[in-house]
Amino acid sequence: MRTGAKLAEMGVNILLKQEDTARMLGVSVYTLQAWRQAGFGPPFVRMRGNDVRYDLRDVEAFIEQHKSSSIAEERAKGRTYNGAPGQAGS
């Protein structure tokens, strides 16, 4: 188990930088920023100015909530293949 996950289990609040969060989700920082503007993605904490952080537990929960076993399951949830909400799959 990762050290960060162990600390999170102990109740320690692990705040990830945008770059680390984007890497965990397999997207670019720009995609993460676009998701924030669209109201999609894991919850974030604005520390000050442009310093945005993500709680490790929220990022892991977001990943779990968006797991699917098939394209049909994705379509049934009303998501496109990239997980964007409210759009029909093509």
Rosetta silent file (secondary structure, phi, psi, omega in degrees, C-alpha in Angstrom):
SEQUENCE: MRTGAKLAEMGVNILLKQEDTARMLGVSVYTLQAWRQAGFGPPFVRMRGNDVRYDLRDVEAFIEQHKSSSIAEERAKGRTYNGAPGQAGS
SCORE:     score description
SCORE:     0.000 S_00000001
   1 L     0.000  141.288  179.796    0.000    0.000    0.000 S_00000001
   2 L   -65.806  150.837  178.713    1.267    3.486   -0.797 S_00000001
   3 H   -60.392  -42.366  179.011    2.494    5.664    2.064 S_00000001
   4 H   -59.939  -40.486  178.754   -0.036    8.373    1.133 S_00000001
   5 H   -66.404  -39.002  177.997   -2.889    5.861    1.321 S_00000001
   6 H   -63.008  -44.222  178.719   -1.672    4.664    4.724 S_00000001
   7 H   -63.550  -41.062  178.887   -1.579    8.231    6.022 S_00000001
   8 H   -62.218  -39.278  177.969   -5.065    8.906    4.621 S_00000001
   9 H   -64.176  -28.679  179.085   -6.371    5.804    6.421 S_00000001
  10 L   -82.177    0.566  178.146   -4.944    7.207    9.664 S_00000001
  11 L    93.432    5.902  178.159   -6.985   10.366    9.130 S_00000001
  12 L   -79.490  130.193 -178.398   -4.142   12.531    7.826 S_00000001
  13 L   -82.105  108.798 -179.787   -5.398   14.937    5.186 S_00000001
  14 L   -96.913  115.389  178.311   -3.203   14.488    2.078 S_00000001
  15 E  -103.979  122.145 -178.097   -3.568   17.384   -0.365 S_00000001
  16 E   -94.585  145.907  172.639   -2.251   16.725   -3.859 S_00000001
  17 E   -73.543  162.658  179.406   -1.024   19.336   -6.316 S_00000001
  18 H   -55.660  -42.000 -177.246   -2.771   19.627   -9.681 S_00000001
  19 H   -62.739  -41.095  179.696    0.119   17.883  -11.436 S_00000001
  20 H   -69.515  -39.653  178.419   -0.046   14.882   -9.109 S_00000001
  21 H   -65.007  -45.567  178.833   -3.834   14.676   -9.379 S_00000001
  22 H   -59.118  -42.662  178.946   -3.716   14.884  -13.178 S_00000001
  23 H   -62.036  -42.827  178.936   -1.109   12.096  -13.229 S_00000001
  24 H   -61.468  -37.657 -176.562   -3.310    9.898  -10.996 S_00000001
  25 H   -88.314   -9.602  179.095   -6.295   10.443  -13.294 S_00000001
  26 L    73.560   30.771  178.572   -4.316   10.053  -16.506 S_00000001
  27 L  -128.534  171.287  177.085   -5.253   13.488  -17.844 S_00000001
  28 L   -83.265  163.797  175.487   -3.430   16.758  -18.390 S_00000001
  29 H   -61.503  -35.811  179.469   -3.464   19.650  -15.938 S_00000001
  30 H   -64.258  -38.690  176.439   -5.407   21.580  -18.597 S_00000001
  31 H   -64.549  -42.593  178.570   -8.111   18.891  -18.645 S_00000001
  32 H   -59.939  -42.913  177.630   -8.302   19.036  -14.858 S_00000001
  33 H   -63.860  -41.848  178.393   -8.731   22.823  -15.035 S_00000001
  34 H   -63.824  -40.191  177.143  -11.442   22.469  -17.694 S_00000001
  35 H   -60.540  -42.723  179.182  -13.233   19.920  -15.524 S_00000001
  36 H   -59.677  -45.425 -179.135  -13.201   22.368  -12.585 S_00000001
  37 H   -63.667  -31.953 -178.951  -14.705   25.099  -14.767 S_00000001
  38 H   -87.069   -5.176 -178.950  -17.392   22.673  -15.990 S_00000001
  39 L    79.758   22.572 -179.565  -18.206   21.473  -12.465 S_00000001
  40 L  -114.394  164.369  177.129  -16.844   17.980  -13.172 S_00000001
  41 L    95.635  177.872 -179.501  -14.038   16.044  -11.518 S_00000001
  42 L   -69.411  152.831  175.677  -13.069   15.513   -7.911 S_00000001
  43 L   -57.866  150.017 -178.710  -13.745   18.257   -5.344 S_00000001
  44 L  -130.152  164.136  177.777  -10.873   20.703   -4.948 S_00000001
  45 E  -120.866  123.111  175.663   -9.515   23.116   -2.355 S_00000001
  46 E   -92.473  112.428 -177.774   -8.371   26.580   -3.435 S_00000001
  47 E   -73.366  -52.968  174.433   -5.573   27.482   -1.061 S_00000001
  48 E  -172.433  145.741 -179.767   -5.012   31.011   -2.411 S_00000001
  49 L    53.428 -123.755 -179.737   -4.878   32.519   -5.854 S_00000001
  50 L   -96.322    8.967 -179.489   -4.225   29.771   -8.383 S_00000001
  51 E   -81.679   99.584 -177.932   -2.959   27.253   -5.822 S_00000001
  52 E  -110.099  137.236  179.149   -5.477   24.421   -6.119 S_00000001
  53 E  -129.232  159.495  179.585   -5.164   21.136   -4.242 S_00000001
  54 E  -127.826  131.320  176.867   -7.093   17.867   -4.212 S_00000001
  55 E   -70.440  129.988 -178.717   -7.672   15.639   -1.198 S_00000001
  56 H   -53.565  -41.974 -179.163   -6.276   12.169   -1.928 S_00000001
  57 H   -63.280  -37.952  178.324   -9.426   10.531   -0.546 S_00000001
  58 H   -67.172  -39.259  179.562  -11.642   12.600   -2.883 S_00000001
  59 H   -66.280  -44.423  178.371   -9.519   11.682   -5.903 S_00000001
  60 H   -63.901  -38.594  177.475   -9.637    7.985   -5.022 S_00000001
  61 H   -65.863  -39.895  177.989  -13.412    8.198   -4.479 S_00000001
  62 H   -60.821  -43.032  178.451  -13.818    9.938   -7.860 S_00000001
  63 H   -61.853  -46.316  179.322  -11.911    7.114   -9.542 S_00000001
  64 H   -61.293  -41.416 -178.702  -14.084    4.481   -7.860 S_00000001
  65 H   -67.436  -22.243 -175.235  -17.303    6.296   -8.819 S_00000001
  66 L  -108.811   14.133  174.670  -16.283    6.440  -12.468 S_00000001
  67 L   -76.695  140.651  176.115  -15.179    2.862  -12.976 S_00000001
  68 L  -139.825  153.743 -179.649  -17.144    0.946  -15.583 S_00000001
  69 L  -101.618   -8.509 -179.731  -16.896   -2.565  -16.924 S_00000001
  70 L  -160.260  163.476  175.197  -18.242   -1.855  -20.402 S_00000001
  71 H   -64.122  -37.243  179.232  -19.193    0.815  -22.920 S_00000001
  72 H   -60.143  -39.632  177.815  -22.827   -0.223  -22.430 S_00000001
  73 H   -64.472  -41.116  177.098  -22.510    0.592  -18.732 S_00000001
  74 H   -60.058  -47.132  179.978  -21.057    3.996  -19.632 S_00000001
  75 H   -61.646  -40.186  179.606  -23.957    4.701  -22.006 S_00000001
  76 H   -63.231  -29.521  178.089  -26.466    3.630  -19.347 S_00000001
  77 L   -82.658   -5.323  179.296  -24.917    6.207  -17.008 S_00000001
  78 L    77.829   25.038 -179.238  -25.356    8.887  -19.699 S_00000001
  79 L  -113.119  151.440  172.212  -21.628    9.461  -20.093 S_00000001
  80 L   -79.549  179.298 -175.970  -19.440    9.572  -23.145 S_00000001
  81 L   -62.872  -28.605 -179.037  -16.344    7.401  -23.322 S_00000001
  82 L   -87.686    2.863  175.513  -14.189   10.018  -21.595 S_00000001
  83 L    88.611    5.261  178.628  -16.539   10.218  -18.608 S_00000001
  84 L   -68.269  132.904 -175.772  -17.970   13.680  -19.292 S_00000001
  85 L   -74.583  149.908  169.106  -21.403   13.955  -17.669 S_00000001
  86 L    73.115   15.612  177.907  -24.652   14.565  -19.529 S_00000001
  87 L  -121.076  141.943  178.915  -23.530   13.793  -23.060 S_00000001
  88 L   -74.559  145.116  176.502  -24.673   10.912  -25.200 S_00000001
  89 L   -70.495  152.456  179.915  -22.035    8.447  -26.348 S_00000001
  90 L  -107.957    0.000    0.000  -21.119    8.435  -30.009 S_00000001
